[in-house]
């Protein structure tokens, strides 16, 4: 009968001069045995887990904290959770102001009128632009048709102003 101590992992003989508490022949056998024990313990702890999405068993190769059997189940569960949590947002319908001249909605923010023609109509109606002053200046020349209430000689022609901007400001008024 052989009374020699043997390694619990590989079965080799442990030398007689080794520590009597020693049960593995080398450090490599010790590490391999410990890794094998922990791998077996992990496999046992992972057994019997159920996928939270489809109800199938989770493979033992998956992590200890895995809740799903595959990436496909995990993705499907996330999409289902997102769809269930998605609440439609009620956004107020933008109210567009209407044009004070024609009543159509104004298309752009910050604008008062729907078109340039409505803006011009408003300026004529409020007296900011008079047809008489513009008609004489633009159609027949600046000095031939003065605005109402003035005689043929304009203050601009008396002062000797010859440039265009002085003539315009004398008929329309100073720029704002």
Secondary structure, 3 states (H helix, E strand, C coil): CCCCCECCCCCCECCCCCCCCCCCCCHHHHHHHHHHHHHHHHHHHHCCCECCCCCCECCCCCCCCCCCCCHHHHHHHHHHHHHHHCCCCCCCCCCCCECCCCCCECCCCCCCCCCHHHHHHHHHHHCCCCHHHHHHHHHHCCCCCCCCCCCCCCHHHHHCCCCHHHHHHHHHCCCC
